[in-house]
């Protein structure tokens, strides 16, 4: 064994890190994300002395709801990436298919896939933990609609970024929702967050859904204000997301980079 050859292979890998988003995320972002999520959860439990009523329903319900956002975002992003991986993107867009029609098909596909995932997760949550999601009553409908909408919007944003930066940014198709999870207050209330992070949580539709869920479980009240805030923010986020996608797609098409995206 020669030390210089071992060192050469280490250097080879180290040179990749500054230009590799997934490697940078593995070193800097994901450990900090885990630290924030479980750190804020610990603060929440400490404040309530771990005596929060319906604690199992609170956490499992949040997990089920979060899976809806995560899967909805992935379904939209991966529907686009699958066309890129199969080198079929140009074949699709030389047809009369409009960009808005492509997005609509991704949304419907996401609805089917997330419906299947949500049904299976809900069934096994009840089977193993007796978690009944229908105890939210009719409030389950606006909660789920808002989560679907936000997941779709994040999927469109991730796809827009992939259009701009190519397959090097495809990690966002799998990770964008996880990047926002510490600020969405999934497992703990927004009040646990430091003031600067509370400002970020306030502009996320998901945080209002999870705050509303906790209000139903802990106080038994109808969180009308949280539901309205979630719908309003989803409209704003949706408009920005669609504008970003159409802008990026038009720019890539004009610059002739659509073929490069497929050949990357």
N, C-alpha and C positions, 0 to 999 in steps of 0.2 A: 504494500500500500504506500502510495506517495501523497504526502501532505498537499503539495501544490495542485494535484489533480482534484483532491477533495475540495480545496479552497476554490478552485476554478468552477466547480459545479455549484458551490454555494453562491458565488458571485453571479453566475448565470441566472439563478432564481431571484436573487436580490435585485438585479437590474430590471426584472419584470414588474416589481412592486410599484414604482412611481407611476407607471402607465397602465396599471390594471385596477379598474374600479372594484371588482370582486375581492382582490387581495387587500386593498386598502380598507374595504368594509370589514373584512375578517379581523383586521388588526385593531382598527379604531372604532368603528361604528357599532358592530354587533355586541361586543362586550359591554360597551357603555349603555346600549339599549337594554340589555338584560339587567344591568345594574340599576338603571332608573326604574324599570317596571317593578322589580321585586323590592327595591328600596322603598318606593312610594307605597307599595302594598303593605310592607312591614310597618311604615309610619301609620297607615290607615288602621291596621289591626291594633297597634299600640294605643292609638288615641281612643279606640272603643274597647280597649282591654279584651279584644277577641270575643266580645259578647254581642256581636251584631246578630240580630234575629235573621232567620232564613239564610244563614251564611252559605250553605251548600247551594241553595237555589240562586243566590246572588252571584256566586262565582261560576257555576256551571251555566247559568243563563247568559252571563256575559261572554263565556267561551263560545256558546252556540251562536249568539248574535255576531260575535267577532268573526266566526268562520264564514258567515254569510258575506261580509264585506270582503274578506280575504279571497274567497273563491270567486266572487263576482268580478273582482279586479283581475284575477289571474285568467279567468275565462275570456275576457275581452282582449287582454294583452297577448295571451298565447294563441288565440284564434288568428291574430295578425302574424305572430312569429312562426306559426306552423306553415303559413304560406311562404314566408321567407326561407325557412329551412328546406321546404320542398321545391324551392326555386320556381314557385308558381305565381308570384306576385304580379309580374308583368303580364302573364297570360290572363289574369283576372281583369286587370285594368285596361287592357286593349279591347275588352268587350264594352258594350254600352252601360255596364254597371257604374253607378254613381258612388262617390265616396260616402254619401249619407246612407245609401242602401247597404254598403259594406258595413258601416257602423251599426245600422239597425239589425242586420243579420247576426252580428257579434253579440248584440244585446239579447236577442231572442235565444241564441245558443247559451249565453250565460244564464238566462232565466231557467232553462231546462236543466243545465248542469247543477246550478246552485239549488234548485228545487229538489233534485235527487239527493244532493249532499245534505241539505237541511233536513229532509225527511229521515234519512238514515241516522244522522246524528241525534235528531230529536227522539227517534224510536229507541236507540240504544241508551240515551240518557235516561229515558223513562224506565227501560228494562233493568238497567244496572243501578240507577241512583234514585228512581222514582221522581225524576224531575219532569213536571208537567208544564210545558211551555204555554198551554192554553189557559193557565191560571191568570195570564195577563188579559184575558178576555178580548174584547174588540180592540184594545190598545195594541195587540199583537200586529194588527194590520198596518197602522201608520209606522210602527217601529220597523217592521220588515221592509216596507216600501222605502223608507229613508235609507236603510242600510244597503238595499239593492242599488238605489240611485247613487249613493256615494261610492260604492264599489265599482259601478260602471264608469263613473267619472274618473276615478283613479286609474282605471284600465285605459281610458282614452288618453289621459295625461302621460302614462307610461309609454303607450304606443307612440305618442307624439315625440317623446324624447328619443325613443329608438329610431324613429324616422330621421331625426336630426343627427344623432351620433352613431348610428349603425348598430350592428350586433354586439359591439363592445358594451353597450348600455342595456343589453337584454336582461341583466341581473335585476333591473327594476321590475320586470314582468313577474318576478317571484318575490320581490322584497319591498315594494313601495308601501304596502299597507303596514308591514312590520316597522318601517321607519317612522310611521306616524303613531304607532301603538302607544308609546309612552305618553303622548300628548292627548290621546283620545279618551283617557280616563276609563279604560275598559274595566279594570278590576278595583278601582278606588275612585272616590269623588274628586272633582276638580279642585276642591278646597285644599286637598293635600299637596297640590303642586305649588312650587314657588310662583310669585306674582308674574314674572316674565313668561313662564310656561302656561300659566292660566290664560294669558292673552292669546297664546297659540291655540289652546284648547277651545277657547270661545268661538273661534272662526271655523272649527271643524264640526260639520254636521253630526258626525258619529258621537262626539262627546255629549251632545245634547240628548241623543238617543239613550246612551248609557246612564246619564244622569236621570232621565225620565224613568228608565227601568228600575233604578234604585229607589226612586220616589214611590213607585207603585209597590215595591216589595217592602220597603221600610216604613212608609207612612200610609199606604193604602189610598193615596190621592191620585187624581188624574193630572198628569203633567202637561196641560194644554200649552203652556208657554214654551216648554222644551220642544214639543212636537212642532209648533209653528216656527220656532227658530231653526230647527233641523230642515224643514221644508224650504224656508227662505234661503238658508245658506246653500242648500243643494241646488237651487235655481241659479244662484250666483256662480257657484263652482261649476255647474253644468255649462253655463254660457261661456265661461273662461276655458273650460276643457275642450268644448267643440271648436271654439275660435282658434285655440292653440293647434288642434289637430289639422283643421283646414288650412291654417297658415303654414304649418310645417310641410304638409303634403304638397301644397302649391309651390313652396320654395324648392323642395326636393325635385319635383317634376320639371320645373323651369331650369334648374341647374343640371338636369340629367343625371341625378344621383340615385334614381330608383333602381337602375340596373346595377350600380355599384353596391347598393344595399343587398341585392340578391346574390351577387358574386363574391361578397365579402368572405 
